[in-house]
């Protein structure tokens, strides 16, 4: 998984006054958890652009002025309710032998016959929460919808992997194709076997998915 480098400065004071001063200076107060004790630091708000404002999942390398480096993952972020400016970020330190929980984006692959026949694509889960060792964290989870027909669902149980644990019930729907007024019956010779499948491709040739989450 790609890492984004965040260059910051360790904070000596963590009171409200110093925190307000940091934000006025265009910096974001942060805390790194997971080590022997929480590490308070700050970094320029622009440093988080490629980590926060992206649909992709990335880990972070936190570089402090004193030369210390920490591999981490973003755990929580607070935004201002009016301006949407970043107010605070929590990170969790990564260790090679400790699993970490992270939200990983889902990518649809292929063209759904159900969508070609006029079905309506419902992309239920654009991200899945998984638990894995840092070195096994995937950039994304691929879902093949090339056999997805009208009325069908691709659920979590079809995406299980030995590399990570998906933290959703096996029956959780990831993507579905629903019938619409303009849809027609699938004409495949495997209709009985494939009845209930569904899909469409994101970023490919298929029609755009309708997001439900």
C-alpha positions in Angstrom: 0.0 0.0 0.0 1.2 3.5 -0.9 2.4 5.7 2.0 2.0 9.5 2.3 4.8 11.3 4.2 3.6 13.8 6.8 6.3 16.2 8.1 5.5 17.5 11.5 6.8 19.0 14.8 6.4 17.5 18.2 4.1 19.6 20.5 5.4 20.6 23.9 2.1 22.1 25.0 -1.3 20.6 24.3 -3.6 23.2 25.9 -6.5 25.0 24.3 -4.5 28.2 23.8 -1.6 26.4 22.0 -4.1 24.4 19.9 -5.9 27.5 18.8 -2.6 29.1 17.9 -1.7 26.1 15.7 -4.9 26.2 13.8 -4.6 30.0 13.3 -1.2 29.3 11.8 -2.6 26.8 9.3 -1.5 23.7 11.2 -3.4 20.7 12.4 -2.9 19.2 15.9 -2.4 15.5 15.8 -1.9 12.5 18.2 -0.2 9.3 17.4 -1.4 6.3 19.5 -0.2 2.8 19.7 3.3 3.4 21.2 4.4 3.4 24.9 2.6 6.8 25.3 0.6 9.1 23.0 2.8 11.4 20.8 1.4 14.9 20.2 2.6 16.7 17.1 1.4 19.1 14.5 1.7 19.5 10.7 0.7 21.9 8.0 -2.9 21.4 6.9 -1.8 21.0 3.2 0.3 18.0 4.2 -2.9 15.9 4.6 -4.4 16.7 1.2 -3.3 13.4 -0.4 -4.1 11.4 2.7 -7.6 12.8 3.5 -9.1 14.1 0.3 -8.9 10.9 -1.7 -11.1 7.9 -2.3 -8.0 5.7 -2.0 -6.5 4.1 1.1 -3.0 5.0 2.2 -0.8 4.6 5.2 1.3 7.4 6.5 4.9 8.0 7.4 5.2 10.6 10.1 8.5 12.4 10.1 9.3 14.7 13.0 11.9 17.5 13.0 14.1 15.5 15.5 14.5 12.8 13.0 12.0 10.3 14.4 9.9 8.4 11.9 6.7 6.4 12.5 4.6 4.2 10.2 1.0 4.9 11.0 -2.6 4.8 9.8 -5.2 7.4 10.1 -7.8 6.4 12.7 -10.0 9.4 13.3 -10.4 12.9 11.9 -12.5 15.9 13.0 -13.7 18.7 10.7 -15.1 22.1 11.5 -18.9 21.8 11.1 -19.1 25.0 9.0 -15.8 25.5 7.1 -14.9 21.8 6.8 -11.3 22.6 7.8 -9.4 19.8 9.6 -9.5 20.4 13.3 -7.7 17.3 14.6 -6.4 13.9 13.5 -5.7 10.7 15.4 -3.1 8.3 14.0 -2.3 4.7 15.1 1.3 3.5 14.9 1.9 0.4 12.8 4.0 -2.6 13.8 4.8 -5.4 11.5 3.5 -8.1 13.9 0.3 -6.3 14.9 -2.9 -6.4 12.8 -4.5 -3.1 12.0 -8.1 -2.1 11.1 -8.6 0.0 8.0 -11.3 1.0 5.5 -10.4 -0.2 2.1 -12.1 1.0 -1.2 -14.0 -1.4 -3.4 -13.4 -1.5 -7.1 -15.8 -3.0 -9.6 -14.3 -4.9 -12.5 -16.1 -6.1 -15.6 -19.4 -5.3 -17.3 -22.7 -6.5 -15.7 -25.1 -8.3 -18.0 -27.9 -7.2 -15.7 -27.0 -3.5 -16.3 -26.7 -4.1 -20.0 -30.3 -5.4 -19.9 -31.5 -2.2 -18.2 -31.1 -3.1 -14.6 -30.2 -0.5 -11.9 -26.9 -0.9 -10.2 -26.7 -0.3 -6.4 -23.2 0.1 -5.0 -24.0 -0.7 -1.4 -20.4 -0.7 0.1 -17.8 1.5 -1.5 -15.5 0.8 1.3 -15.0 -2.3 3.5 -13.5 -2.4 7.0 -10.8 -5.0 7.2 -8.2 -6.2 9.7 -4.8 -7.3 8.5 -1.1 -7.1 9.1 0.4 -3.9 7.7 2.3 -5.6 4.9 -0.9 -7.4 3.8 -3.1 -4.3 3.6 -4.5 -4.1 0.0 -4.8 -0.9 -1.9 -8.4 -1.9 -2.9 -10.7 -4.9 -3.0 -11.7 -6.0 -6.5 -15.2 -7.2 -7.2 -15.9 -9.0 -10.5 -19.4 -8.2 -11.7 -19.1 -9.7 -15.2 -21.6 -12.4 -14.2 -23.9 -10.2 -12.2 -27.5 -10.3 -13.5 -30.8 -8.6 -12.7 -31.9 -9.4 -9.2 -28.5 -10.6 -8.0 -26.2 -9.6 -5.1 -22.5 -9.9 -4.5 -22.0 -10.3 -0.7 -19.1 -10.1 1.6 -18.9 -13.9 1.8 -17.7 -14.1 -1.8 -14.8 -11.7 -1.1 -13.1 -13.6 1.8 -9.3 -13.8 1.8 -6.6 -15.5 3.8 -4.7 -12.2 3.8 -7.2 -10.2 5.8 -10.5 -10.4 7.8 -13.5 -8.4 6.5 -15.2 -6.9 9.5 -18.8 -7.1 8.2 -21.3 -10.0 8.3 -20.9 -12.4 5.5 -24.3 -11.6 4.2 -23.6 -7.9 3.8 -24.4 -6.8 0.2 -21.6 -5.0 -1.6 -23.2 -4.5 -5.0 -26.6 -5.3 -6.4 -28.6 -5.0 -9.6 -32.3 -4.3 -9.3 -34.9 -4.5 -12.0 -36.1 -1.3 -13.5 -39.0 -0.3 -15.8 -36.8 -0.5 -18.8 -35.0 -3.8 -17.9 -35.5 -7.0 -19.9 -35.0 -10.6 -18.8 -31.5 -11.9 -19.1 -31.1 -14.1 -22.2 -28.3 -16.3 -21.0 -28.7 -20.1 -21.2 -27.6 -20.1 -17.6 -30.5 -18.0 -16.3 -31.5 -20.5 -13.7 -28.0 -20.9 -12.2 -27.3 -17.2 -12.4 -30.7 -15.9 -11.3 -30.1 -13.3 -8.6 -26.7 -12.1 -9.8 -26.1 -8.4 -10.4 -23.5 -5.7 -11.2 -21.8 -2.9 -13.1 -18.4 -1.6 -13.6 -17.0 1.4 -11.8 -14.6 3.4 -14.0 -15.1 1.0 -16.9 -17.4 0.7 -19.8 -20.5 -0.1 -17.8 -23.0 2.6 -16.7 -22.2 4.5 -13.5 -23.2 2.9 -10.2 -25.8 4.4 -8.0 -24.3 4.9 -4.6 -26.3 4.0 -1.5 -23.6 4.5 1.1 
